[in-house]
Amino acid sequence: GLGTNSLMMCICMVVFMVLRVRYPPMFSYNVINGTAPETPPEGIFGWAQASWRLPVDRLEHYVGLDQAMLFEFTHLGMRLMLRIGAPLVCVVGPMNFAFGGMAAGEDRLSYISLGNVRAGHWLYWVYAAVVWYVVVVVQRSVYEAQARFLPRRFEWLRTMPEPRSTTVLVENIPPERRSDEELRKFFGELFSEDKVKSAYVVKHTDVLQEALGRKTAAEEALRTVTATWEKAGSDPEQRPRHLTMTGQFMDSIEYYETAITDAQAQAVAERERINKASSEIGGVNSAAGFVTFHDRSDAEVALSLTYTADEEEWIVSNPPDPQSIRWEDLKADPNATSAETTLGYALIVGLYVGYLPIIIGIGYYASQVNMGPLQLFWMSFAPSLGLLFMMNFLPTFLLIIFRKCFSLKCDAWSQQHLHTYYFWFNMVFVVLVTAVGQSFVGFAETLIAHPLSMFELFGSKMPTATHFYMNYLVLQWVSHSMNMMRYVNMFKYLAFRKLFDEETARSMSEPEDQDFYGTGSRSTRWTTNLVISIVFSSISPMISVLGFINFFICRAWYGYLIPFAETKKPDLGGEFWVQKLRHIFVGLLIYSIMMTGVLLGRASSPVPGFIAAGTLPYVAWSYHRFHTEFFWEKLPFSEFRKASGLPPPPKGALQYTQPELAES
């Protein structure tokens, strides 16, 4: 597997280097438009030099703090694998080989692993110390990484552009205050009129959006038929025609031009109606809005106030980036949102319960299909079809649930939700899959009825899967290398280029699929790889080597893709980073439980197991201390005072108003 996957990785890298030279709009667009940190050096490996020599601080300026901290996470991963792996591979592994008793038999991959140590051996006393070493090293490394993050986070908060830095999001506005004037008057009475710059209540614009949607669809269709006709030579006799619902043929260009004119007229009329009606309380005005202050300090005060005795009214929070707001969520009725949220949680539970049965079911029915001459090839692929289907489409299923049932208010926040829930799916169905077995419900019932059985369950089941996880990590190298080729975007680009000019084809092929390649999914997969490397490092020391190589590849590959090729993403200022560090503590807890179970089950005395069990309260305390020691969500008062002596932050181009209400 190592040789095959390494060969595939090299092939992907060669293809990438060829494509990068041949199709600059897809692989160097940020260089072309001047938004890249630098121009990569000439030569076939110029991309690698540019990737490695860019420091995180410089990357942050161009790609945002969230994306920059992805690279810092690769540094953390490599650092952890060195600190953990070096003594395990160089000291503990040779001890397992020399003194373990050769319990691995013919399994040569396990000669330096714990599987080579016979039950009751004195080496299990050594492993009690190893468990503490791994836990302390991970905890200290995470704390160090978070301490380095805080200055970046505070700088991001200090330099947040206006109006985002001076604006608050207000939800559940009482009915009598639902208009721009009333909302401004309310905050003006609290802060004084001269401190409130503007107030905007989100409008119901369903009819307007429907008209603009028809206009956009007609414009896309007109562009396509016109481009096709021009490619054919613009022969008047060959003007595009289509069959209408009435059974008549019409000139397609004239038809779509008329549709655009009609939709535009309806949009103008509806926009005027909304603007006139917005001065009235209620009506087109929803229960959410934005209040912008002249001074940032007033916005910070507004965030800390309790406005009425009813906690469900006047919910004030930090606003999302104007360019990533989900206006539909802000227009939603607060009462209806609660019911939809309950449905969303029920659907997520259903996914947990149905995940394994769906995989097994798809694999079973796929195996029943007779492909004739291709049957041999099909049978090598069919049993894993269900697993491939669920692993590839799970992020999409989760995002559909989030967007339909949860009030997220921001596309970047939907990625954050995905990061959280997708991670727990990976923990249960990737890291703990051997302990879960074929039934998540049965697994949960066992733990609820007999909580202490998790030590035996984890300790007896999980160590048997180390070879699987070694192959899993090696397979990630190929996955990263395939991502380097941007093959999905390339197929789109090549297809659109047959009809449109290069710039139009490029814009239509961007961005990459955010369900699978977005910051949330990418963060989850990288965290899962690090958790696997930590959890199984003591069982099989070579996993730490494979984990180091994985993060080395991530740093090199994505160090070029993100700043030089991919479009810039909305930035939450490092929230994904903090969530990843929290998830490492989850992995550390799993590691402590598993190793405690291993030592209780295999050592000649329960004492090594009890020593290892001492790491459980230490991990719990470390997780709690992580939350209390590193305050990062808001700008502390001491940092806020520093900001008062600095030049004012830049002003953003976008405002907190609905784009469909702008004149077009």
N, C-alpha and C positions, 0 to 999 in steps of 0.2 A: 504494500500500500504506500509506503514511504517513497519508493522509487517511482511508482506510477504517478502519484500526485505531484511529486517534484517535477517530473517531466511535463505534466499538464500545466503546472505553474509557469515553467519556462516557456512553453509554447504560447500561453496567454500573454506573457510579457513581451515576447517577440512580436506578436500580432499587435499589441498596444503600441509598441514603438513605431511600427509601420503605419498604423492608422493615425497616430499623432502627427506624423510628418505629412501624410496625404490629406487629412481632413482637419486643418487647424480650427475651423469654427466649432468643432465638437470637442476638441481637446486642449485648445489654447485660447478660447474666446475671451477670457478675462485679461489675457495679455493683449489681445487685439483691441479691446475697448478701453484699456488703460486702468482696469480695476484690480489687476494682479499685483502682488507685492514687488515683483521684479520680472524681468525678461529672462527666462532660463538660458543657460549657456548653450552655444551651438554644439552639435554632436549628438550621437545616438543615445548617450547616457546623460545628456544635459538636464533632463527632467529629474533624474535622481539627485544630482548635485543641488538643484534648486530646492528639492523637497527637504533634504537633510540639513541644509545650512540656514533655513528659516527658523528663527527662535519663536517661541510661543507668543511673546509680547508683541512681536511684529505681526504675526499672523492675526492676532486679536483685532488689530486695527482694520484689517481687510475683510475678515470673514466673520467677525463677531466673537463674543466671549464664549458662547456655547460651543461653536465649532473649534475654537482654539483649545478649549479644555478637553476636547476629544484627543488632541495630540498629547496633552499633558497626561491623559489617562493611559496612553500607550507607554509614556515614560514611567508612570507608576507601575504598570504591568511588568515591564522589563526589569525595573528595580526590585520589585517583589520576587520575581522569578530568580534573580541573581542571589538575593539575600536568603531566600528559602532553599533554592536548588543547589547552590554551591556546596553547602555542608551535607545535604542529603545525597548528592551524586558522588561527592569526593570522599565522604567519611562513612555515612550510614549505609550507602549502597554497597561499598566493598565489605563492610562488616556483615551485611546480609549474605553476601556471596561466600565469604570465608568461614563464617561461624554459624550460619542459619540452619544448616542441616540438609540443604538441597531438597527442601520439600516441594519445589516447583517441578521436579522430575525433568521431563523433556521440554518444558516450556522455557526456552532460553530467554525470552523477553522478560521473564520474571526473576531471573537470577539475582538481580540487585534490588528486587522489590521485597515488600513484606511477605508476599506469597511464598518466598523461598525460606521463610523462618518457620520451623516446626512448632506446633502448639506446646506451650509450657516452657519455652526457651527463655534464658535470662535476658535476651535482647529486648524482650517486651518491657523490661524496666528502663532500658535506654529510650524506648519509644514514648514512655510517659514524659520524659524530659523533652523529647522532640515535639510533642504536642504543645507543650508550653512555649517552646521556642518559636514555633510557627505562629501561634496566636499572638504572642507579644510583638513579633516582627511585623505582622500584618497591622496590628493596632497602631504601633508607633509610625509605621509608614503612612497609614491613612491620616493620622493626625498631622504629620509633617506636610503632607500634600494639601490638606485643608488649610493649614496655617499659611502656606504659600498662595493659596487661592484668595484669601480674604482681601489683601491689598488690591488685587485685580477686580474683585467684586465691588469694593468701595469706590474704586476709580470709575468703574462702569456706572454706578449709581450717581456719583458726583457729576459726571459728564453727560448724563442722560439728556438728550435734546428736548427743548420745548416744542410743542406744548405737553409732551408726555410727562415731563418732570414737574409741571405745575398744574396738572389735571387730576381729578379723581373721578372714578366711575361710581355712579349712584344708582342703586337698584331698589326695587320695591318702593317707589315714590308713591305717597298717598294720593288717592284720586283727585283731591282738591288742589294738588300742586303739579298736575301733569300738563305743563306748558312751559315753553322757554322762559316766559316772563315770570311765572310763579316760582319756577325753580331758582331763577336768579334772585328773586325777591327774598326767598327763604334763606339762602346763604348770605345775601346782603344784610339781612337783619342780624345774622349771627356774627359776621366778620366786618361789616360795614360795606356800603355799596362800592367804594373806591378800590376795595381789595379784590372784588370779583370781576374778572375780565369778560367772561362769557358763560352762558349756560345753554345747553342744548339737550332737548328731550328727543329720544329716538322715535321716528315716525313709522307708522304702518304704511308700507309702500308696495303692497302685494300687486295691485293692478299696474302700477308703474313698472315694477320689475318684470311683470309678464309681457308688457309692451316692449320693453328694452330687450328682453330675451328673444322675442320674435324678430326684432330688428337685427340683433347680433346673428341669429341663425340665418336670416336672409342674406346678410352681408357675407357670411362664410360661404353660403351656397353660391352667391353671385361671384365671389372670388374664385371658387373652384371651377364653375362652368366657364367663366371668362378665361381663366388660365388654360383650361383644356382646349378651348376653341383657338386661342392664340398659338398654342403648341402645334395645332393642326394647320396653321397657316392663315387663320382669320378669313377663310373663304365665306363670303356672304351667303352662298348657297348651302353652307354647312353650319349655319348658326344653330346653337343648341336649342332643342325643343323637348318638351316633356308632356306626358298625358296628365290632365287634371282630373279631379274627382268627378267632374261633369262629363267626362269622356271625350273632351276636346283637346287637341294639341295646341300648346301655346309656346311662344318664344320665351325661352327660359330667362334670358337676360332682362327682357322687359318685365316679365312676371316678378322677378326678385327686386328689380328697381322699384316697381309699384308697391311691393310688400314693405320695402324699407321706408318709402315715403309715408305710407299709411301708419306704420308702427311709430315712426318719428312724430307724426301729428298727434297720435293718441298719447304718446309720452309727454309731449309739451303741454297738452291740455291737462293731463293728470298731475303733472308737476305743479302747474299753476293752482290747481284745486287744493293740493296738499299744502302749498305755501300759504294760501288764504285761510285754510281751516286750522293751521297749526297754532294760530293765536288764541283759539278757543281751548278751554280746559277739557281734557279727555279727547274724545273723537279720534283723530289720527295720531295723537300722542300716546306713547306706550308708558310703561312703568319704570323705564330705565333712561338714564341720561348721563351727561358729562358736565362737570363744572370746572372751568379753568380760572386759575387765580393769576394775578400779576406777579406774585412772589412765591417761590417754592416753599418757604417756611409756612405759609398759610395752608398750602396743600398738605404738608406733613401734619399740621395741627388737625385739619379736617379728617384725616385718616384715623386719628386717635380718639375722636369724640363719640359719645353716645347721644343720639339726637332725641329719642323719645323713650318712654317706658316700654314700648312694644319693640322687641328685638328683631321682629320680622320686617320692620319699616326702616327706611333710610339706611340701607346697607351700603357702606362706603368702602371702596377698595382701590388698589392701584389699577390704573387702566392698562390694557394691552397696547401693543404697538398699533398705531392707526392703520397700517397697511395689512394687518393680519386679523382684523376684527371680523367675527362672524355676526353680522347684524341681525340675522334671523333669530339667533339665540337671545339677543337683547330685546327683541320685539315680543318674545313669547310671554304668555300669561303665566305669572308666578304660580298660580294654583294648578294649572295644567302641567307645569314643569315637574312638580313633585310626583305626580302619577307616572309621568314618563321616566323619571329617574328610577322609580321602583321597578318599572318594567325592564329598564336597562340592567339593573343588578340581577334580576331574575334570568335574563338572557345570558349574562356572563356565567352565572351558576350552571345554566343549562349547557354552556360550552364546556365547562369543567367536567360535568357528568358525562357528556356525550363524546368527549374528545377521543378516548380510547376505543369505544364501540364504533365510532365512525371510521377510524383508521383500520380496525379489524374488518369491518364490513366492506369497505372499499377494496381492501386487499383480497378478501375472500371472493367477491364477485368478479374482480379483475382476473383472478386465477382461473375462473371458470370459462373465460373467453378463449375460443379457439382461433388462433391467428394463422393457421395453416402453415405455410413454409417458414413463417416468422415466429413459430411457436416457441422455439428454443430461446430466441432473443427475448420474446415477450415474457416468458416465465422467469427470466433473470431480473425482470423489471417490475412485473405485476405485484408481487407480494409487498413491495415497499411503496406502491403507488399511493396508498392511503396516507402513509407517513409524509411523503413528499407533498401531497395535496394539502394536508393540514398545516405543515410547517410553513409552506409558502403563502397560504391564504389566511392563516390565523390573524396576522396583523390587519388584513383587510376586514375580516369579520368583526374584530374588536373596534376598528375605527367606524364602521357602519353603525354599530351599537352606540358608540360615544356620540356620533354626530346626530343620530336620530333621537336618542333618549336622554342625553345629558346636555345641560346648558354650559357649554365650554367657553363661549364668548370670544375665542381666539383660536386660530388654526395651530399656533405653536403650543397652546395648552392642550389641544387634542393629542399632539405628539407626546406631551408629558404624561397624559393619562395612559397612552399606549405603552410608554416606557415602563410604567408601574405594573400594569396588568399583564403585559407580555412577559415581563420578567418572572412573575409568579407562575405563569404557565410553563416557562422554561425550567424553573426550579422543580416543579412537580413532574413534568413529563419529559425532561431531559436529564437533569441531575439526579432526581430521585426515582427515575423510571423503574429501576430494578426493585426498589422497595415498594413502589406503588403496585406493581404487577399489572394485571389486566383489568382491574376495577378500581377507579378512584374512590367510589362510594365505599367499597369494602376496606380500602386502606384507611379512609377517614373514620369509619366505624370502629376499626381496630384501635386506632389512636385515642378515640374518645372513650372507649370502654376500658382500655388498658394503656394509659399514657406512658408508663415506664417500658412498655414493650418496644418503643421506638429505638432504644439502645440496641436491643438484640436484632431488631428488624434492619436497622441501618448497618450495624456492624457485621451482620452475616450476609446480607444481600449486595450492598453497594461495592465492596472490595472486589467482587468477582467480575466487575464490568470494566476494569482498568484498560484492557486492550481495546474495548469499544471506544473509550474516551480518548485513547491515544490516536486511533484512526479518525475520530471526530475532529480533533484539533488539527490533524494534518489535512483533512478535507477542508477546513476553514481557509487554509492557505490558497487552495484552488478557488474557493468562493471569492476571496478578496481579489485574486488575480483576474477572475472573470469580470468582476465589477470594474476593474481598470479599463477593460475594453469598451465599457459603456454600450454594450451590444444592443440593448433595447432602444436607447436613444439613437444609436447609429442606424438601426433598421427604419425607425421613423424618419430620420433625416434623409436617408437615401430614397425612401418612398415619396416624401413630400417634395424633394428636389426635382422629381420628374415633372411636377406641375408648377412649382413656384420658384422664385429666385432663392439664392442661398440663404440670405438673412431671414426671409420668411420661413423657409424650411427649418432653419435652426431654431427659431423662436417657437415654432409649432412642435418641435421635438423635445423642448425643455419644459419643466425640470424633469429629473428622473422620478420614477414612481415613488411618491412620498409614503405610501403604505408600507413598502418593504425597505426602501432606501432612505427614508426620512431620518431625522435626528433621533426620534424615539426608538424606532426599530434598530437602527445602527447601534445606539447606546446599549440597548438590551442585549444584543448578540455579543458585543464586546465584553459587557459585564459577565454574561454567562460563561464566556471563554475563560475569563479570569477566575471566576468562582470554581469552575471545573479544575483549573490548574492548581488552585489552593487546596480544594477538598481532597483531591487524589494525589497530591504531591508526596505525602508521607507513605502512602501505599505503594506508589510506583514513581520513584524519583525522576525517571526520564520524562514524565509528564511536564515537569517544570522546565525542562529543556525545550520541549515542543511548544509550551506556552510562551517562552521567551521569543522563540522564532516567530510565533504568530503575531506578537505585538511589534516585533521588529518590522515585519512585513506591513502591518497596518500603518506604522509610522512612515515608511517609505512610500507605499502605494497612495494612501489617502493624503499624505503630505503634498502630493502633486495634484490629485483630483480636486480636492476641496477648494484650494485657493486659486488654481489655474483653469479649471474646466467647469466646475459646477456653479450654478447660480447661487447667489447669496440668500441665506435663509433668515426668517425672523429670529430675533435674538431675545432670549429670556434672561440673559445675564448670568449664566452658570447654573441654572436650576437643574439641568440634566446632570451636571457634574456632581452636585451634592447628592442627588438621588442615587447615582452610581456608587458613591462611597457608602451610603446607607445600605445598599444592596450587598456590598462586600461584607458587612457585618452579618447579614443573613447567611452568606456562604460560610463565614467563620463559625457561626452557630451550628450549621449542618456538619462542618468538619469536626467540631468538638464532640457532637453527639455520636457521629460515626466512629471516631477513634476511641471514644470511651467504650462503645459497644464492642469494638474489635479487641481492646485490651481486657475487658471483662470476660470475653468469650474465649480468648486464646492463652492468656497469661496463666501461669501456675498459681498465682495468688490474685485476689481481687484488688490488692493495693495499687498496682499500676493503673487500673481502671479508675479507682477513686482519685488518684492524683490527676489523671486526665480530666475527670469530671469537674475538678476545681476550676477549669477554664470556663465552664458554663456561666457561673455568676460573674466572672471577670469580663466575659464578652458582653453580657447584659449591662454591666456597669459601664463598660467602654462605650457602648451604643448610646446609653443615656447621657454620658459625659460629652459625647460628640455633639449632642443637641444643645447642651448648656454652655459648653466652653467656646463654641464657634458660632457667635451670633452673626448671621450673614444676610438675612432677608431684607432688612431695612438699614439705612445709613445711621450708625450710632451718632449720638449728639456730638461727641468729640470729633468725629469725622465730618459731621455737618458743619461745625464751626470752622474747620479747615477749608471747606468748600466756599464759605462766605468770603474769604479773602482771595479767591481765584477769579479769573475772568469768567463771565457768564457762559453757560454751555451753548452750543450751536442751536439754531432754530430749525426744526424739522420742516420738510416741505408739505407734509400732510396734516390735516386738521381733523378734529373729532366731529365730522359731519358725514352723513351717508353719501357715498359717491353717486348714487343714482339721482340724487336731488340737485347735483351740480348741472349747470347748463351744458348741453352738448350739441 
